[in-house]
């Protein structure tokens, strides 16, 4: 594995890359960073060049100035710049986004479809798509206010409980290998930044449905097999219905990547390979 940095307007992005083959970009959920994909990347490196980056303002990707509210459009442009820097000209790229990273992936596909072979968006929390969006905006505002009153841990737990996501708590860093322990420490440090500067922006984001409809054959909207009945399931289901494309089930729930890493990795590989086979048949 190699690491590097890329200067973008307002920040310096840290990324890790490993493997060989077509470029596959992995986008972590809000507050997480590249290391959350370590296990998944190892499953995919025999077939892809796997790149994962820390989003701007988190972990090892510092901003040039003080923290500011994140904008989905800026975050997706960061990824486009990484793709332009790392992928050979004319080569199509694969993207997988989890949770908040899935929101960024949707914006990336809408804005830069020419560079993308396939985007897999796993349970993007775009609550603004829902008919009861105002209720969910009020809940997110409640989480934000709770963060300011009682701190990140209480607010984060309240948010997870409120959306019904099946997610594991962070383990004790003392029980973990050094690289994983370092990641857990970074994610814990990222939580207040996420609650202050990203949660409201990510959950209120509205995808460009017209732009996505034009490239719907390059979009997979993924949900957890255990997610029906939970809030994170609904935006993907709503968007899939509007675009006329099927939902694709992955193992586990909203946190299936961590709940069932081997099965989740196999499913993602199957989806990516199917897209590669179709592309080869067309060529």
C-alpha contacts under 8 A as a table, 3 or more apart, distances in Angstrom:
res1	aa1	res2	aa2	distance
1	X	16	X	6.76
1	X	17	X	5.78
1	X	18	X	4.61
1	X	19	X	7.65
2	X	16	X	5.67
2	X	17	X	5.38
2	X	18	X	6.33
3	X	14	X	7.29
3	X	15	X	5.61
3	X	16	X	4.26
3	X	17	X	6.20
4	X	14	X	5.88
4	X	15	X	5.49
4	X	16	X	6.46
5	X	12	X	6.42
5	X	13	X	5.28
5	X	14	X	4.48
5	X	15	X	6.07
6	X	12	X	5.62
6	X	13	X	5.11
6	X	14	X	6.71
6	X	82	X	7.22
7	X	11	X	6.28
7	X	12	X	4.43
7	X	13	X	6.28
8	X	11	X	5.47
8	X	12	X	5.84
8	X	13	X	7.13
8	X	78	X	6.74
8	X	81	X	7.59
10	X	63	X	5.84
10	X	64	X	5.21
10	X	65	X	7.44
11	X	56	X	6.19
11	X	57	X	7.37
11	X	61	X	6.83
11	X	62	X	5.77
11	X	63	X	4.15
11	X	64	X	5.15
12	X	56	X	7.15
12	X	61	X	5.36
12	X	62	X	5.79
12	X	63	X	6.54
12	X	64	X	7.57
13	X	53	X	6.93
13	X	54	X	6.57
13	X	55	X	6.90
13	X	56	X	6.14
13	X	60	X	7.40
13	X	61	X	4.54
13	X	62	X	7.21
14	X	53	X	5.71
14	X	54	X	5.69
14	X	60	X	5.73
14	X	61	X	5.12
15	X	34	X	7.01
15	X	51	X	6.84
15	X	52	X	5.60
15	X	53	X	3.99
15	X	54	X	6.28
16	X	34	X	7.08
16	X	51	X	5.67
16	X	52	X	5.46
16	X	53	X	6.27
17	X	49	X	6.86
17	X	50	X	5.51
17	X	51	X	4.37
17	X	52	X	6.58
18	X	41	X	7.87
18	X	45	X	6.53
18	X	49	X	5.70
18	X	50	X	5.40
18	X	51	X	6.74
19	X	44	X	7.85
19	X	45	X	4.22
19	X	46	X	6.19
19	X	47	X	7.36
19	X	48	X	5.90
19	X	49	X	4.43
19	X	50	X	6.06
20	X	23	X	7.92
20	X	45	X	6.38
20	X	46	X	6.70
20	X	47	X	6.45
20	X	48	X	5.11
20	X	49	X	4.25
20	X	50	X	7.68
21	X	46	X	7.91
21	X	47	X	5.70
21	X	48	X	4.30
21	X	49	X	5.10
22	X	47	X	7.63
22	X	48	X	5.09
22	X	49	X	5.70
22	X	91	X	7.92
22	X	92	X	7.73
22	X	93	X	6.66
22	X	94	X	7.65
23	X	48	X	5.88
23	X	49	X	4.69
23	X	50	X	6.00
23	X	51	X	7.14
23	X	87	X	6.64
23	X	92	X	7.85
23	X	93	X	5.28
23	X	94	X	6.23
24	X	48	X	6.14
24	X	49	X	5.93
24	X	50	X	4.87
24	X	51	X	6.12
24	X	93	X	6.06
24	X	94	X	4.58
24	X	95	X	5.53
24	X	96	X	7.48
25	X	50	X	6.01
25	X	51	X	4.84
25	X	52	X	5.84
25	X	93	X	7.54
25	X	94	X	6.22
25	X	95	X	4.72
25	X	96	X	6.29
26	X	34	X	7.80
26	X	37	X	7.44
26	X	50	X	7.32
26	X	51	X	6.22
26	X	52	X	4.95
26	X	53	X	7.50
26	X	95	X	5.99
26	X	96	X	4.98
26	X	97	X	5.90
27	X	34	X	7.64
27	X	52	X	6.44
27	X	53	X	7.05
27	X	95	X	7.59
27	X	96	X	6.17
27	X	97	X	4.51
27	X	98	X	6.33
27	X	101	X	4.69
27	X	102	X	7.11
27	X	104	X	7.82
27	X	105	X	7.49
28	X	31	X	7.97
28	X	32	X	5.72
28	X	33	X	5.79
28	X	34	X	6.58
28	X	36	X	7.11
28	X	37	X	7.70
28	X	52	X	7.94
28	X	54	X	7.82
28	X	55	X	7.98
28	X	97	X	6.26
28	X	98	X	5.57
28	X	99	X	7.41
28	X	100	X	7.05
28	X	101	X	4.99
29	X	32	X	5.56
29	X	33	X	7.72
29	X	97	X	7.43
29	X	98	X	5.21
29	X	99	X	4.88
29	X	100	X	4.45
29	X	101	X	4.80
29	X	102	X	7.55
30	X	99	X	7.15
30	X	100	X	4.95
30	X	101	X	6.74
30	X	194	X	6.50
30	X	198	X	7.40
30	X	199	X	7.54
31	X	58	X	6.92
31	X	187	X	6.01
31	X	190	X	5.25
31	X	191	X	5.68
31	X	193	X	7.61
31	X	194	X	5.46
32	X	36	X	6.76
32	X	54	X	7.56
32	X	58	X	7.83
32	X	187	X	5.51
32	X	190	X	7.36
33	X	36	X	5.99
33	X	52	X	8.00
33	X	53	X	6.63
33	X	54	X	4.53
33	X	55	X	6.75
33	X	58	X	7.30
33	X	59	X	6.76
33	X	183	X	7.63
33	X	187	X	7.32
34	X	37	X	5.96
34	X	38	X	7.61
34	X	52	X	4.86
34	X	53	X	4.89
34	X	54	X	5.19
35	X	38	X	5.29
35	X	52	X	7.81
35	X	180	X	7.60
35	X	183	X	6.32
36	X	39	X	7.79
36	X	183	X	7.53
37	X	40	X	5.18
37	X	41	X	5.78
37	X	52	X	7.40
38	X	41	X	5.24
38	X	42	X	6.38
39	X	42	X	5.29
39	X	43	X	6.64
39	X	261	X	7.15
40	X	43	X	5.27
40	X	44	X	6.55
40	X	257	X	7.95
40	X	261	X	6.81
40	X	262	X	7.72
40	X	265	X	5.66
41	X	44	X	5.13
41	X	45	X	5.95
41	X	50	X	6.25
42	X	45	X	5.49
42	X	46	X	7.99
43	X	46	X	7.34
43	X	262	X	7.99
43	X	265	X	6.56
43	X	266	X	7.95
44	X	47	X	5.69
44	X	48	X	5.99
44	X	50	X	7.31
44	X	265	X	7.65
44	X	269	X	6.96
45	X	48	X	5.05
45	X	49	X	6.06
45	X	50	X	6.28
54	X	58	X	6.25
54	X	59	X	6.39
54	X	60	X	6.36
54	X	61	X	5.79
55	X	58	X	5.73
55	X	59	X	7.95
55	X	61	X	6.37
55	X	75	X	7.22
56	X	61	X	5.10
56	X	62	X	6.29
56	X	63	X	6.45
56	X	75	X	7.24
57	X	60	X	8.00
57	X	61	X	5.61
57	X	62	X	4.97
57	X	63	X	5.21
57	X	67	X	6.80
58	X	61	X	5.57
58	X	62	X	6.56
58	X	190	X	5.96
58	X	193	X	7.82
59	X	62	X	7.29
59	X	186	X	5.59
59	X	187	X	7.40
59	X	189	X	7.92
59	X	190	X	6.82
63	X	66	X	6.84
63	X	67	X	6.98
67	X	193	X	7.78
67	X	197	X	7.65
68	X	197	X	6.30
69	X	196	X	7.54
69	X	197	X	4.20
69	X	198	X	6.18
69	X	201	X	7.77
70	X	74	X	7.55
70	X	75	X	7.48
70	X	197	X	5.68
70	X	198	X	5.27
70	X	201	X	6.79
71	X	74	X	5.34
71	X	75	X	6.36
71	X	198	X	7.68
71	X	201	X	6.54
71	X	202	X	7.90
72	X	75	X	5.06
72	X	76	X	6.15
72	X	103	X	7.52
72	X	104	X	5.89
72	X	107	X	7.22
72	X	201	X	7.25
72	X	202	X	6.74
72	X	205	X	7.44
73	X	76	X	5.26
73	X	77	X	6.18
73	X	104	X	7.56
73	X	107	X	6.67
73	X	108	X	7.98
74	X	77	X	5.04
74	X	78	X	6.29
75	X	78	X	5.10
75	X	79	X	6.69
75	X	104	X	6.56
76	X	79	X	5.12
76	X	80	X	6.30
76	X	104	X	5.29
76	X	105	X	6.88
76	X	107	X	6.23
76	X	108	X	5.13
77	X	80	X	4.88
77	X	81	X	6.19
77	X	108	X	7.14
78	X	81	X	5.17
78	X	82	X	6.36
79	X	82	X	4.95
79	X	83	X	6.17
79	X	108	X	7.68
80	X	83	X	5.03
80	X	84	X	6.17
80	X	108	X	7.12
80	X	112	X	7.47
81	X	84	X	5.05
81	X	85	X	6.12
82	X	85	X	5.00
82	X	86	X	6.02
83	X	86	X	5.21
83	X	87	X	5.42
83	X	93	X	7.71
84	X	87	X	5.78
84	X	88	X	7.59
84	X	89	X	7.54
87	X	91	X	6.44
87	X	93	X	7.51
88	X	91	X	5.59
90	X	115	X	7.40
91	X	115	X	7.00
92	X	114	X	7.71
92	X	115	X	5.02
92	X	116	X	5.05
92	X	117	X	5.09
93	X	115	X	6.07
93	X	116	X	4.73
93	X	117	X	5.36
93	X	118	X	7.14
94	X	116	X	6.00
94	X	117	X	5.53
94	X	118	X	5.04
94	X	119	X	6.06
94	X	272	X	7.75
95	X	105	X	7.00
95	X	116	X	7.53
95	X	118	X	6.32
95	X	119	X	4.74
95	X	120	X	6.19
96	X	102	X	7.15
96	X	105	X	7.23
96	X	119	X	5.87
96	X	120	X	4.72
96	X	121	X	6.06
96	X	122	X	7.67
97	X	100	X	7.45
97	X	101	X	4.40
97	X	102	X	3.89
97	X	103	X	7.43
97	X	104	X	7.36
97	X	105	X	5.77
97	X	119	X	7.78
97	X	120	X	6.32
97	X	121	X	5.06
97	X	122	X	6.12
98	X	101	X	4.85
98	X	102	X	4.86
98	X	121	X	6.39
98	X	122	X	5.00
98	X	123	X	6.80
98	X	124	X	7.04
99	X	102	X	5.09
99	X	103	X	6.84
99	X	121	X	7.71
99	X	122	X	6.02
99	X	123	X	5.36
99	X	124	X	4.66
99	X	125	X	6.08
99	X	254	X	7.59
100	X	103	X	5.19
100	X	104	X	6.66
100	X	124	X	5.97
100	X	125	X	6.52
100	X	202	X	6.38
101	X	104	X	5.06
101	X	105	X	6.16
101	X	121	X	7.85
101	X	124	X	7.43
102	X	105	X	4.82
102	X	106	X	6.24
102	X	120	X	7.54
102	X	121	X	4.45
102	X	122	X	5.80
102	X	123	X	6.84
102	X	124	X	4.87
103	X	106	X	5.22
103	X	107	X	6.52
103	X	121	X	7.35
103	X	124	X	5.09
103	X	125	X	7.03
103	X	126	X	6.88
103	X	202	X	6.93
103	X	205	X	7.69
103	X	207	X	7.86
104	X	107	X	5.20
104	X	108	X	6.15
105	X	108	X	4.95
105	X	109	X	6.22
105	X	119	X	6.71
105	X	120	X	7.82
105	X	121	X	6.54
106	X	109	X	5.22
106	X	110	X	6.26
106	X	119	X	7.59
106	X	121	X	7.01
106	X	207	X	6.62
106	X	212	X	7.80
107	X	110	X	5.08
107	X	111	X	6.16
107	X	207	X	6.42
107	X	208	X	7.38
108	X	111	X	5.23
108	X	112	X	5.69
108	X	113	X	7.39
109	X	112	X	5.36
109	X	113	X	4.87
109	X	116	X	6.95
109	X	119	X	7.04
109	X	212	X	7.05
110	X	113	X	6.20
110	X	207	X	7.90
110	X	208	X	6.42
110	X	211	X	5.15
110	X	212	X	5.43
111	X	211	X	7.78
112	X	115	X	6.14
112	X	116	X	7.22
113	X	116	X	5.24
113	X	117	X	7.96
113	X	215	X	7.22
116	X	119	X	7.15
116	X	218	X	7.73
117	X	218	X	6.25
117	X	275	X	7.81
118	X	218	X	4.58
118	X	219	X	5.86
118	X	220	X	7.52
118	X	272	X	7.66
118	X	275	X	7.04
119	X	218	X	6.20
119	X	219	X	5.01
119	X	220	X	6.15
120	X	219	X	6.11
120	X	220	X	4.69
120	X	221	X	6.08
120	X	222	X	6.70
121	X	124	X	6.42
121	X	219	X	7.61
121	X	220	X	6.23
121	X	221	X	5.14
121	X	222	X	5.80
122	X	221	X	6.18
122	X	222	X	4.45
122	X	223	X	5.69
122	X	224	X	7.95
122	X	236	X	7.81
123	X	221	X	7.35
123	X	222	X	6.12
123	X	223	X	5.41
123	X	224	X	7.72
123	X	232	X	5.69
123	X	233	X	5.86
123	X	235	X	7.13
123	X	236	X	5.66
123	X	254	X	6.74
124	X	232	X	7.04
124	X	235	X	6.65
124	X	236	X	6.36
125	X	202	X	7.13
125	X	203	X	5.45
125	X	232	X	5.64
125	X	235	X	6.32
126	X	129	X	6.02
126	X	202	X	6.70
126	X	203	X	4.76
126	X	204	X	5.96
126	X	205	X	5.65
126	X	206	X	6.47
126	X	207	X	7.88
126	X	235	X	5.76
127	X	130	X	5.64
127	X	133	X	5.76
127	X	136	X	6.61
127	X	137	X	7.67
127	X	203	X	5.35
127	X	204	X	6.02
127	X	205	X	7.65
127	X	235	X	6.06
128	X	131	X	7.98
128	X	133	X	4.93
128	X	134	X	7.77
128	X	137	X	7.77
128	X	203	X	6.73
128	X	204	X	4.94
128	X	205	X	6.31
128	X	206	X	5.97
129	X	133	X	6.71
129	X	206	X	6.35
129	X	235	X	6.10
129	X	238	X	7.17
129	X	239	X	7.46
130	X	133	X	5.00
130	X	234	X	7.50
130	X	235	X	6.49
130	X	238	X	7.15
132	X	135	X	5.60
132	X	136	X	6.87
133	X	136	X	5.18
133	X	137	X	6.13
134	X	137	X	5.04
134	X	138	X	6.20
135	X	138	X	5.14
135	X	139	X	6.35
136	X	139	X	4.89
136	X	140	X	6.21
137	X	140	X	5.11
137	X	141	X	6.16
137	X	200	X	7.81
137	X	203	X	7.79
137	X	204	X	7.12
138	X	141	X	5.03
138	X	142	X	6.17
139	X	142	X	4.91
139	X	143	X	6.34
140	X	143	X	5.00
140	X	144	X	6.25
140	X	159	X	7.55
140	X	199	X	7.53
140	X	200	X	6.44
140	X	203	X	7.98
141	X	144	X	4.96
141	X	145	X	6.21
141	X	200	X	7.36
142	X	145	X	5.13
142	X	146	X	6.07
143	X	146	X	4.99
143	X	147	X	6.14
143	X	155	X	5.45
143	X	156	X	7.63
143	X	158	X	6.89
143	X	159	X	6.23
144	X	147	X	5.12
144	X	148	X	6.60
144	X	155	X	7.22
144	X	195	X	6.42
144	X	196	X	6.93
145	X	148	X	5.19
145	X	149	X	6.33
146	X	149	X	4.99
146	X	150	X	5.70
146	X	151	X	7.00
146	X	154	X	7.47
146	X	155	X	5.53
147	X	150	X	5.46
147	X	151	X	4.49
147	X	152	X	5.22
147	X	153	X	7.98
147	X	154	X	7.00
147	X	155	X	4.88
147	X	156	X	7.85
147	X	192	X	7.90
147	X	195	X	7.17
148	X	151	X	5.91
148	X	152	X	8.00
150	X	154	X	6.29
150	X	155	X	7.21
151	X	154	X	5.85
151	X	155	X	6.33
151	X	192	X	7.86
152	X	155	X	5.15
152	X	156	X	5.78
152	X	191	X	6.43
152	X	192	X	5.33
152	X	195	X	7.24
153	X	156	X	5.21
153	X	157	X	6.17
154	X	157	X	5.28
154	X	158	X	6.18
155	X	158	X	5.03
155	X	159	X	6.17
156	X	159	X	5.17
156	X	160	X	6.29
156	X	191	X	7.72
156	X	195	X	7.79
157	X	160	X	5.19
157	X	161	X	6.15
158	X	161	X	5.18
158	X	162	X	5.96
159	X	162	X	5.03
159	X	163	X	6.29
160	X	163	X	5.51
160	X	164	X	6.26
160	X	165	X	5.83
160	X	167	X	7.64
161	X	164	X	5.19
161	X	165	X	6.82
163	X	230	X	6.45
163	X	231	X	5.18
163	X	232	X	6.69
164	X	230	X	5.32
164	X	231	X	6.50
164	X	232	X	7.84
165	X	227	X	7.62
165	X	230	X	6.63
165	X	231	X	7.57
165	X	232	X	6.90
165	X	253	X	7.03
165	X	254	X	5.70
165	X	255	X	7.46
166	X	253	X	5.87
166	X	254	X	6.15
166	X	255	X	6.35
167	X	253	X	7.86
167	X	254	X	6.97
167	X	255	X	5.30
167	X	259	X	7.90
168	X	255	X	7.70
168	X	259	X	7.85
170	X	184	X	6.86
171	X	175	X	7.54
171	X	176	X	7.88
171	X	184	X	7.68
172	X	175	X	5.71
172	X	176	X	7.23
172	X	181	X	7.99
173	X	176	X	5.32
173	X	180	X	7.62
173	X	181	X	4.51
173	X	182	X	7.60
173	X	184	X	6.49
173	X	185	X	7.20
174	X	181	X	7.02
175	X	181	X	7.92
176	X	180	X	6.04
176	X	181	X	5.35
177	X	180	X	5.46
177	X	181	X	5.98
178	X	181	X	4.99
178	X	182	X	6.07
179	X	182	X	5.15
179	X	183	X	6.39
180	X	183	X	5.03
180	X	184	X	6.28
181	X	184	X	5.13
181	X	185	X	6.27
182	X	185	X	5.16
182	X	186	X	6.27
183	X	186	X	5.05
183	X	187	X	6.15
184	X	187	X	5.10
184	X	188	X	6.16
185	X	188	X	5.19
185	X	189	X	6.30
186	X	189	X	5.04
186	X	190	X	6.08
187	X	190	X	4.85
187	X	191	X	6.26
188	X	191	X	5.41
189	X	192	X	6.84
189	X	193	X	7.70
190	X	193	X	5.26
190	X	194	X	6.15
191	X	194	X	5.10
191	X	195	X	6.22
192	X	195	X	5.08
192	X	196	X	6.05
193	X	196	X	5.20
193	X	197	X	5.76
193	X	198	X	7.42
194	X	197	X	5.37
194	X	198	X	4.88
194	X	199	X	5.95
195	X	198	X	6.10
195	X	199	X	5.38
195	X	200	X	7.82
196	X	199	X	7.16
197	X	200	X	7.41
197	X	201	X	7.57
198	X	201	X	5.23
198	X	202	X	5.98
199	X	202	X	5.38
199	X	203	X	6.13
200	X	203	X	5.47
200	X	204	X	6.10
201	X	204	X	5.43
201	X	205	X	6.15
202	X	205	X	5.38
207	X	212	X	7.93
208	X	211	X	5.48
208	X	212	X	6.26
209	X	212	X	5.02
209	X	213	X	5.91
209	X	243	X	7.48
210	X	213	X	5.14
210	X	214	X	6.57
211	X	214	X	5.41
211	X	215	X	7.01
212	X	215	X	5.28
212	X	216	X	5.62
212	X	219	X	7.94
212	X	243	X	7.73
213	X	216	X	4.92
213	X	243	X	5.68
215	X	218	X	5.62
215	X	219	X	7.11
216	X	219	X	5.14
216	X	243	X	6.93
216	X	245	X	7.26
220	X	246	X	7.94
220	X	247	X	7.28
220	X	248	X	6.94
221	X	236	X	5.94
221	X	237	X	7.87
221	X	240	X	6.60
221	X	246	X	7.50
221	X	247	X	5.50
221	X	248	X	6.23
222	X	236	X	7.06
222	X	247	X	5.79
222	X	248	X	4.72
222	X	249	X	5.74
222	X	250	X	6.58
223	X	227	X	6.79
223	X	233	X	6.06
223	X	236	X	7.05
223	X	247	X	6.86
223	X	248	X	6.23
223	X	249	X	5.07
223	X	250	X	5.95
223	X	253	X	7.46
223	X	254	X	7.43
224	X	227	X	4.93
224	X	228	X	7.66
224	X	233	X	7.45
224	X	249	X	5.48
224	X	250	X	4.89
224	X	251	X	5.68
224	X	252	X	5.18
224	X	253	X	4.27
224	X	254	X	5.93
224	X	256	X	6.63
225	X	228	X	7.15
225	X	249	X	5.36
225	X	250	X	5.79
225	X	251	X	5.54
225	X	252	X	5.62
225	X	253	X	6.19
226	X	251	X	7.47
226	X	252	X	5.33
226	X	253	X	4.69
227	X	230	X	5.57
227	X	232	X	7.32
227	X	233	X	5.66
227	X	252	X	7.49
227	X	253	X	4.83
227	X	254	X	6.50
228	X	233	X	5.94
228	X	234	X	7.89
229	X	233	X	7.21
230	X	233	X	5.70
230	X	234	X	7.17
231	X	234	X	5.49
231	X	235	X	7.75
232	X	235	X	6.64
232	X	236	X	7.80
232	X	254	X	6.74
233	X	236	X	5.97
233	X	237	X	6.40
233	X	254	X	7.83
234	X	237	X	5.05
234	X	238	X	5.96
235	X	238	X	5.05
235	X	239	X	6.04
236	X	239	X	5.20
236	X	240	X	5.98
236	X	247	X	7.55
237	X	240	X	5.18
237	X	241	X	6.24
237	X	247	X	6.61
238	X	241	X	5.28
238	X	242	X	6.36
239	X	242	X	5.09
239	X	243	X	6.12
240	X	243	X	5.15
240	X	244	X	5.84
240	X	245	X	5.14
240	X	246	X	6.12
240	X	247	X	6.31
241	X	244	X	5.06
241	X	245	X	6.48
241	X	246	X	7.56
250	X	256	X	7.40
250	X	264	X	6.21
250	X	267	X	6.44
250	X	268	X	7.92
251	X	256	X	5.82
251	X	260	X	6.56
251	X	263	X	6.40
251	X	264	X	5.54
251	X	267	X	7.78
252	X	255	X	6.86
252	X	256	X	4.14
252	X	257	X	7.64
252	X	259	X	6.27
252	X	260	X	6.36
252	X	264	X	7.91
253	X	256	X	4.87
253	X	259	X	7.88
255	X	258	X	5.68
255	X	259	X	6.12
256	X	259	X	4.67
256	X	260	X	5.57
256	X	261	X	7.09
256	X	264	X	6.67
257	X	260	X	5.91
257	X	261	X	5.08
257	X	264	X	5.76
257	X	265	X	7.61
258	X	261	X	5.38
260	X	263	X	5.59
260	X	264	X	5.81
261	X	264	X	5.08
261	X	265	X	5.92
262	X	265	X	5.17
262	X	266	X	6.27
263	X	266	X	5.11
263	X	267	X	6.22
264	X	267	X	5.17
264	X	268	X	6.26
265	X	268	X	5.15
265	X	269	X	6.10
266	X	269	X	5.05
266	X	270	X	6.17
267	X	270	X	5.11
267	X	271	X	6.30
268	X	271	X	5.13
268	X	272	X	6.17
269	X	272	X	5.14
269	X	273	X	5.96
270	X	273	X	5.14
270	X	274	X	6.07
271	X	274	X	5.22
271	X	275	X	6.45
272	X	275	X	5.18
272	X	276	X	6.25
273	X	276	X	4.92
273	X	277	X	6.09
274	X	277	X	5.13
274	X	278	X	6.31
275	X	278	X	5.18
275	X	279	X	6.18
276	X	279	X	5.06
276	X	280	X	6.16
277	X	280	X	5.11
277	X	281	X	6.19
278	X	281	X	5.08
278	X	282	X	6.32
279	X	282	X	5.21
279	X	283	X	6.23
280	X	283	X	5.04
